[in-house]
Every structure is written in C-alpha cells, then in structure tokens.
Amino acid sequence: MYFAIRVAVGSAIMLAFYFTRGFGSYLQTFVMAFAASLAAQGVALGVKMIVGQQEKSKRAIALLGACVIAFAAAMVFVVIDKQTVMKKTAIHGVLDMSTAMRNGETLEFTIDDRGKKMRVRYQGPLPDNARDRMEIAARGQWKGDVFVANELSTKCPTTYNTEKGPVPASQFH
C-alpha cells in the first residue's frame, strides 16, 4: 500500500510540474524527480505515523522534516532556474537547420547551447550566411517555452569557400 502511495504522489507531482511549467533542462528534470521522490517518501512516512505503523520517534520526525525541507529547496531551485532563463533577452548557440519550419513569414528552428535545446520563432529571412551547425545569436524575449526573436546574427566564419578551395577569412579584410 505504501509503495502505491509513493508512486501516486511522485507521479502527481511530476505530472503537475510538467503540465504547468514543462522541463527546460536535464538538471531541472533530475531535481524535480528527486524532489518528487522525497515528497512521496515523506507522505508515505506521514501516513505510516498517522495510522500507527511507525512510531513517532525523533528520528522519524527528523526524517519527515528533512523530506519536506529538501522538497522545498528543490522547488525553489527549479523556480529560480526557470526565472533566470526566462529573463534572458538574448540567447546564443548552434543553429540546427534540420528543425527549421517555415509558416508564411514565420520561421521556427532550434538553437543548441551545450546540449540545452531552445526553440526560436523569428519573423523574416535568416541572415545570408546562416548555415547548419553555425553559431547564431538571437535577441528577443521568451513567450512560454519559445524564444521570440526580433533580431538574428551569425558569427563570422573563419574560412570562406572559394573556387580555389577554403581561404582564411583574414585574407578578405
């Protein structure tokens, strides 16, 4: 019975968090899974204490308190991490053209910043030198889990492909 309580509480917390905020990164997902398991353990321990199967010793109460504190700390971490990401007005990463989709004037694509994938929506043409796996910066604001960019810029390449083969960019200055 207590296993079912743990599974139900942990699953409810994870689903509630996913549907209200989503998971932005692997770290957020891990922290929320850890917090959900601690909360589920705390609820199961509390139920055992209420029905009398667990004596209300100092150790049991300290364990219950530790579960509550760790769960609260994890929630604070996830909220602060999400707010920090949401306040960014510029993002930077590697352009993944395989995810690009155009709908009229609006272009949606993904930027990969060291494993963190961010969905970008941009109205207008890509810069002329934009290529797959090229570094790109976007300025704009977050709307939910999508970064709505109003300006895109690409990093200048270190080499240019010419008829004679690759030539260092320094020769063109």
C-alpha positions as CSV (number, residue, x, y, z in Angstrom):
1,M,0.0,0.0,0.0
2,Y,2.8,2.5,0.9
3,F,4.5,1.7,-2.4
4,A,1.3,2.7,-4.2
5,I,1.2,6.0,-2.2
6,R,4.8,6.8,-3.1
7,V,4.1,6.1,-6.8
8,A,0.9,8.1,-6.8
9,V,2.3,11.1,-5.0
10,G,5.6,11.1,-7.1
11,S,3.7,10.8,-10.4
12,A,1.2,13.5,-9.4
13,I,4.0,16.0,-8.6
14,M,5.9,15.2,-11.8
15,L,2.8,15.5,-14.0
16,A,1.6,18.7,-12.3
17,F,5.0,20.3,-12.8
18,Y,5.3,19.1,-16.4
19,F,1.9,20.4,-17.4
20,T,2.3,23.8,-15.6
21,R,5.9,24.6,-16.4
22,G,7.5,21.9,-18.5
23,F,11.0,20.7,-18.1
24,G,13.6,23.1,-19.5
25,S,16.8,21.1,-18.9
26,Y,18.1,17.8,-17.8
27,L,19.1,19.4,-14.5
28,Q,15.5,20.6,-13.8
29,T,14.1,17.2,-14.7
30,F,16.5,15.5,-12.3
31,V,15.9,17.9,-9.5
32,M,12.1,17.6,-9.9
33,A,12.3,13.8,-10.0
34,F,14.4,13.8,-6.8
35,A,12.0,16.3,-5.2
36,A,9.0,14.2,-6.2
37,S,10.6,11.0,-4.7
38,L,11.4,12.8,-1.5
39,A,7.9,14.2,-1.2
40,A,6.4,10.8,-1.9
41,Q,8.6,9.2,0.8
42,G,7.6,11.9,3.2
43,V,3.9,11.4,2.5
44,A,4.2,7.6,2.9
45,L,6.1,8.1,6.2
46,G,3.5,10.6,7.4
47,V,0.7,8.2,6.6
48,K,2.5,5.4,8.5
49,M,2.8,7.7,11.5
50,I,-0.9,8.6,11.4
51,V,-2.1,5.0,11.2
52,G,0.3,3.9,13.9
53,Q,2.6,1.6,11.9
54,Q,5.5,3.9,12.5
55,E,6.2,5.2,16.0
56,K,6.6,9.0,16.3
57,S,10.2,8.9,17.3
58,K,12.6,11.9,17.0
59,R,14.3,10.0,14.1
60,A,11.1,9.6,12.2
61,I,10.0,13.2,12.7
62,A,13.5,14.4,11.7
63,L,13.3,12.3,8.5
64,L,9.9,13.7,7.7
65,G,11.2,17.2,8.2
66,A,14.2,16.5,6.0
67,C,12.0,15.3,3.2
68,V,9.8,18.5,3.5
69,I,12.9,20.8,3.6
70,A,14.6,19.0,0.6
71,F,11.4,19.2,-1.4
72,A,11.0,22.9,-0.7
73,A,14.7,23.6,-1.6
74,A,14.3,21.7,-4.9
75,M,11.2,23.6,-5.8
76,V,12.9,26.9,-5.0
77,F,15.9,25.9,-7.2
78,V,13.7,25.0,-10.2
79,V,11.6,28.2,-9.9
80,I,14.8,30.4,-9.7
81,D,16.4,28.5,-12.6
82,K,13.3,28.9,-14.7
83,Q,13.0,32.6,-13.9
84,T,16.7,33.2,-14.7
85,V,16.3,31.6,-18.1
86,M,13.1,33.5,-18.8
87,K,14.7,36.9,-18.1
88,K,17.3,36.4,-20.9
89,T,16.8,38.8,-23.7
90,A,19.5,37.2,-25.9
91,I,20.4,33.6,-26.5
92,H,23.3,32.1,-28.2
93,G,24.1,28.6,-29.6
94,V,24.5,26.4,-32.7
95,L,21.8,26.6,-35.4
96,D,20.1,23.2,-36.1
97,M,18.6,23.6,-39.6
98,S,17.1,20.1,-39.6
99,T,14.4,21.5,-37.2
100,A,13.6,24.6,-39.3
101,M,10.0,25.0,-40.3
102,R,8.5,28.0,-42.1
103,N,4.9,29.0,-41.9
104,G,4.4,32.1,-44.1
105,E,6.8,34.8,-42.9
106,T,7.5,33.0,-39.5
107,L,10.4,30.7,-39.2
108,E,10.8,28.3,-36.3
109,F,14.1,26.5,-35.5
110,T,16.2,25.2,-32.7
111,I,19.4,26.6,-31.2
112,D,21.6,24.2,-29.2
113,D,23.6,25.7,-26.4
114,R,25.8,23.0,-25.0
115,G,23.1,20.4,-25.0
116,K,20.2,22.7,-24.0
117,K,17.9,23.0,-26.9
118,M,15.9,26.2,-27.3
119,R,13.0,26.7,-29.7
120,V,13.2,30.0,-31.6
121,R,10.5,31.8,-33.6
122,Y,11.6,34.5,-35.9
123,Q,9.6,36.5,-38.5
124,G,11.7,37.3,-41.5
125,P,14.6,35.9,-43.5
126,L,17.6,34.2,-42.0
127,P,20.9,36.1,-42.4
128,D,22.6,35.4,-45.7
129,N,25.5,33.5,-44.2
130,A,23.4,31.3,-41.9
131,R,24.2,27.6,-42.3
132,D,23.5,24.4,-40.4
133,R,25.7,24.0,-37.2
134,M,26.8,27.7,-37.4
135,E,26.9,29.8,-34.2
136,I,24.0,32.2,-34.0
137,A,22.7,34.8,-31.6
138,A,19.1,35.8,-31.2
139,R,17.7,38.9,-29.4
140,G,14.1,39.0,-28.2
141,Q,12.0,37.6,-25.3
142,W,10.6,34.4,-24.0
143,K,7.0,33.6,-24.6
144,G,6.4,30.3,-22.7
145,D,9.0,27.8,-23.8
146,V,9.6,29.6,-27.2
147,F,12.1,32.4,-27.6
148,V,10.5,35.0,-30.0
149,A,13.5,36.7,-31.7
150,N,13.3,40.1,-33.3
151,E,17.0,40.1,-34.4
152,L,19.3,37.3,-35.5
153,S,23.1,37.5,-36.2
154,T,25.6,34.8,-37.1
155,K,29.2,34.5,-36.1
156,C,31.6,35.4,-39.0
157,P,33.2,32.3,-40.4
158,T,36.9,31.7,-40.0
159,T,37.2,30.5,-43.6
160,Y,35.3,31.1,-46.8
161,N,34.8,28.5,-49.6
162,T,36.0,29.9,-52.9
163,E,36.6,28.4,-56.3
164,K,40.2,27.6,-55.2
165,G,39.1,26.0,-52.0
166,P,38.8,27.2,-48.4
167,V,40.5,30.6,-47.8
168,P,41.1,32.1,-44.3
169,A,38.7,35.0,-43.6
170,S,41.7,37.2,-42.6
171,Q,42.7,37.4,-46.3
172,F,39.4,39.2,-47.1
173,H,39.9,42.1,-44.7
